[in-house]
Amino acid sequence: MKKKILIIEKIHEDGLKLLDSRKDIEYELVENCETNYLSEKLKDCDAITLRNIDFNKELITAAPKLKIISRHGVGYDNVDLQTAKERNIILAITPKANSVSVAEHVFFMMLNISRGFDIYDTFTREKDFETRTDLDLTKELWNKNILIIGFGRTGKSLIKRCIGFDMNVFVYDPYIEKELIKEYGGKKTDDYKTTIKDMDYVSVHTPLTKETKNMINIEVLNSMKKSSILINTARGGVINEKDLNEALNKNNIFGVGLDVYENEPISLNNPLLKNKKIFLTPHAATHTKECTIRMAKDTVQNIIDFFDNKLEQSNIVKL
């Protein structure tokens, strides 16, 4: 009997092409994610690919044959982990696919913020631009201090780029040895709250867990340099958004780049949308053509490898 895969939400066609040559597998693309409709489709599937929807207990329960969930990305806070664990369902991610794209996005944000949020308006609207002395439009990254919080694949990709800009890199990750960080050209810190006080830039690359939720709060934000820039391309809940908005309004930090939010899509009532000191992107750090293809192919390959009993352990989340 053929294995059935449910492709929940569209992925790049290069990923689907991997399945076309498998006579033992059939798949169906489902873009209607309304709960009742999706529950019907889940009844006889052996595997699913998962992007953005909340795959909760109700949906997992609706899939009695489900053996593996393959996430299109590395985050998995949209999966009911407890129910998946109870059902002995494998959860796989694509850790090799998106680190370069996210690291480049961090630099895209750092450079844009450092060069001035309203630089376009200034050049096009300010007639007396050349005579003004109060415009601090440019900040160099050269020889600046940056703290990377989380040293997984994305953190490792980022540090290479930071070294290329002659930045002084500090890394906070309690699970990574000092020697490894040193090999990459960084300095390990065991106390991010103390180190962050001297940083010009801070970039967050940690998953959202009980330990990391709200780890960047008002206490931490108020201790940062007023000229500092904070970037988050990891998970929204790591930074307390209410505290962040307050710190920016009080000019306690210079600027922020956010690609992720506590609730996604972000509410139109969220005050961060109106804060001119924040550079916002819609959870799009991985949205390059190359990364989209890699994620689609790796997501599908995880399922194929699972059925072939050769799924890489490094791609499996320990539940």
C-alpha positions in Angstrom: 0.0 0.0 0.0 1.3 3.4 -0.9 2.3 5.9 1.8 0.2 9.1 1.7 1.8 12.5 2.3 -0.2 15.6 3.0 1.5 18.8 1.8 -0.1 21.4 4.1 0.3 24.8 2.4 2.2 25.3 -0.8 6.0 24.6 -1.0 8.4 25.1 -3.9 7.7 22.7 -6.8 11.3 21.4 -6.6 10.4 19.7 -3.4 7.3 18.0 -4.9 9.4 16.8 -7.8 11.3 14.5 -5.4 8.1 12.6 -4.8 7.1 12.2 -8.4 9.6 9.4 -9.0 8.4 7.4 -6.0 5.9 4.8 -7.0 5.4 3.8 -3.3 4.3 7.3 -2.3 1.3 9.5 -3.2 0.8 13.1 -2.1 -1.8 15.8 -2.0 -1.4 19.5 -1.7 -3.9 21.1 0.7 -4.1 24.9 0.9 -7.4 25.1 2.7 -6.3 25.0 6.3 -9.8 25.4 7.9 -9.9 22.9 10.8 -12.8 20.7 9.7 -11.6 20.4 6.1 -8.0 19.7 7.1 -9.2 17.1 9.7 -10.9 15.1 7.0 -7.7 15.2 4.8 -5.6 14.0 7.8 -7.5 10.8 8.4 -5.5 8.5 6.2 -2.1 10.3 5.9 1.2 8.8 7.0 3.2 12.0 6.9 2.7 15.7 6.5 4.8 18.8 5.6 4.1 21.8 7.8 4.6 25.5 7.4 2.8 28.1 9.3 -0.5 26.7 10.7 -0.9 25.8 14.3 -0.8 22.0 14.3 -2.6 21.5 17.6 -3.9 18.5 19.5 -7.2 18.5 17.6 -5.4 18.2 14.2 -2.9 15.6 15.5 -5.8 13.5 16.9 -7.5 13.7 13.5 -4.5 11.9 12.0 -4.5 8.4 13.5 -1.9 7.0 11.0 0.5 10.0 11.2 4.1 8.9 11.7 6.2 12.0 10.9 5.7 15.8 10.8 8.3 17.5 8.6 8.6 21.2 9.3 9.4 23.6 6.5 12.0 25.4 8.5 13.7 25.1 12.0 11.1 26.5 14.4 8.4 24.2 15.8 6.5 26.2 18.4 3.4 25.8 16.1 3.4 22.0 16.9 1.7 20.5 20.0 4.8 18.7 21.2 3.2 16.9 24.1 0.6 15.3 21.9 3.2 14.4 19.2 5.3 12.8 21.9 2.5 10.8 23.3 1.7 9.5 19.8 5.4 8.7 19.1 5.3 11.0 16.1 8.7 12.0 14.7 9.2 15.7 14.3 11.8 16.7 11.7 13.2 20.1 10.7 15.4 21.5 8.0 18.4 22.9 9.9 20.8 23.1 6.9 18.5 25.0 4.6 18.0 28.6 5.9 21.1 29.7 8.0 22.7 31.6 5.1 19.5 33.5 4.2 18.8 34.5 7.8 22.4 35.6 8.4 22.2 37.8 5.3 18.9 39.2 6.5 20.4 40.2 9.8 23.1 42.2 8.0 20.5 43.7 5.7 18.7 45.0 8.8 21.8 46.1 10.6 23.1 48.1 7.7 19.7 49.7 7.0 19.1 50.7 10.5 22.7 51.9 10.9 22.5 54.1 7.8 19.3 55.8 9.0 15.6 54.8 9.0 14.5 57.8 7.1 17.5 58.3 4.9 15.4 58.1 1.8 13.0 60.8 3.0 15.9 63.0 4.1 17.7 62.9 0.7 14.5 63.5 -1.2 12.7 66.1 1.0 15.3 68.0 2.9 16.4 71.0 0.8 18.9 72.1 3.4 20.5 68.7 3.8 24.0 69.8 3.2 23.8 72.6 5.9 22.3 70.4 8.6 24.5 69.1 11.4 21.9 67.3 13.5 21.6 64.3 11.1 23.3 61.3 12.5 22.6 59.2 9.4 25.5 56.7 9.3 26.9 54.3 11.8 29.8 52.0 10.8 29.7 48.3 11.7 33.5 48.2 11.6 35.1 47.4 15.0 31.8 47.4 16.7 30.8 44.9 19.4 28.0 42.4 18.6 26.4 39.8 20.9 25.0 36.7 19.1 22.5 34.9 21.3 22.3 31.3 20.2 25.0 29.6 18.3 23.3 27.1 16.0 23.8 27.0 12.3 22.5 30.5 11.8 24.7 31.9 14.5 27.7 30.2 12.9 26.8 31.7 9.5 26.4 35.2 11.1 29.7 35.2 12.9 31.5 34.6 9.6 30.0 37.7 8.2 30.6 39.7 11.3 34.3 38.8 11.2 34.4 40.0 7.6 33.3 43.4 8.9 36.0 43.3 11.6 33.4 43.2 14.3 34.2 42.0 17.9 31.9 39.1 18.3 30.6 37.8 21.7 28.4 34.6 21.8 25.9 33.5 24.5 24.9 29.9 24.2 25.1 27.7 27.4 25.2 24.6 25.3 28.2 25.4 23.2 31.8 25.0 24.3 34.1 27.9 24.6 36.7 26.3 22.3 34.3 26.0 19.4 33.2 29.6 19.6 36.9 30.6 19.7 37.5 28.6 16.5 34.9 30.7 14.8 36.6 33.9 16.0 34.2 34.7 18.8 34.3 35.1 22.6 32.0 33.0 24.8 30.1 34.8 27.5 28.2 33.0 30.3 26.2 36.0 31.3 24.3 37.8 28.5 22.8 40.3 30.9 26.2 41.6 31.8 27.7 41.4 28.3 24.8 43.1 26.6 25.5 46.4 28.4 28.6 47.0 26.2 27.2 45.8 22.9 26.6 48.0 19.8 24.5 45.2 18.2 22.6 42.2 19.5 21.2 39.5 17.3 18.9 36.8 18.6 19.1 33.2 17.3 17.6 31.0 19.9 14.5 28.9 19.8 11.4 29.8 21.9 11.4 27.7 25.1 10.4 28.2 28.7 14.0 29.4 29.4 14.2 31.9 26.5 10.7 33.4 26.6 10.9 37.1 27.4 14.7 36.8 28.0 15.0 40.3 26.5 12.8 42.2 28.9 12.6 45.8 30.2 15.5 45.2 32.7 17.8 44.0 29.9 16.6 46.7 27.4 17.2 49.5 29.9 20.7 48.3 30.5 21.7 48.5 26.9 23.6 51.4 25.3 21.4 54.1 24.0 23.2 53.7 20.6 22.6 50.0 20.4 20.7 48.1 17.8 18.7 44.9 18.5 17.8 42.4 15.8 15.5 39.4 16.1 15.0 36.9 13.3 14.4 33.9 15.6 11.1 33.8 17.5 9.0 36.7 18.6 8.4 35.6 22.2 12.1 35.8 23.1 11.7 39.6 23.3 8.9 41.1 25.3 7.2 43.4 22.8 5.5 45.6 25.4 8.9 46.2 27.1 10.5 46.8 23.7 8.1 49.5 22.6 8.5 51.2 26.0 12.3 51.1 25.8 12.3 52.6 22.2 9.8 55.4 23.2 12.1 56.3 26.0 15.1 56.4 23.7 16.9 53.7 25.7 18.1 52.0 22.6 18.7 53.3 19.1 16.8 51.0 16.9 15.4 47.5 16.3 14.9 45.1 13.4 12.2 42.5 13.8 11.3 39.7 11.4 9.3 37.7 14.0 6.5 38.6 16.5 4.8 37.2 19.5 1.6 36.7 17.5 1.8 36.1 13.7 0.5 37.6 11.6 1.1 40.7 13.7 -2.1 42.5 14.8 -2.8 45.8 13.1 -3.3 47.2 16.6 0.2 46.3 17.7 2.0 49.6 18.6 5.2 48.3 17.1 3.8 48.9 13.7 3.7 52.7 14.4 7.1 52.9 16.1 9.5 54.7 13.7 12.5 53.2 15.4 11.7 49.7 14.3 12.5 48.1 10.9 9.9 45.4 10.3 9.8 42.5 7.9 7.0 39.9 7.8 8.8 36.7 8.9 10.6 36.8 5.6 14.2 36.2 6.4 14.2 32.9 4.7 12.3 34.1 1.6 15.1 34.0 -0.9 14.7 31.8 -4.0 17.6 29.6 -3.1 16.5 29.1 0.5 12.9 28.4 -0.5 14.1 25.7 -2.8 16.4 24.2 -0.1 13.7 24.2 2.5 11.1 22.5 0.2 13.6 19.8 -0.9 14.9 19.2 2.6 11.3 19.0 4.0 10.3 16.4 1.6 13.6 14.5 1.8 13.1 14.1 5.5 9.9 12.2 4.9 11.5 10.1 2.1 14.4 9.3 4.3 12.1 8.4 7.2 10.3 5.8 5.0 13.7 4.5 3.8 14.9 4.2 7.4 17.8 6.7 6.9 16.6 10.0 8.4 19.5 12.0 9.8 19.4 12.2 13.6 20.4 15.8 13.5 17.2 16.6 11.7 15.0 15.1 14.4 13.7 17.2 17.3 14.0 15.5 20.6 10.6 15.5 22.2 
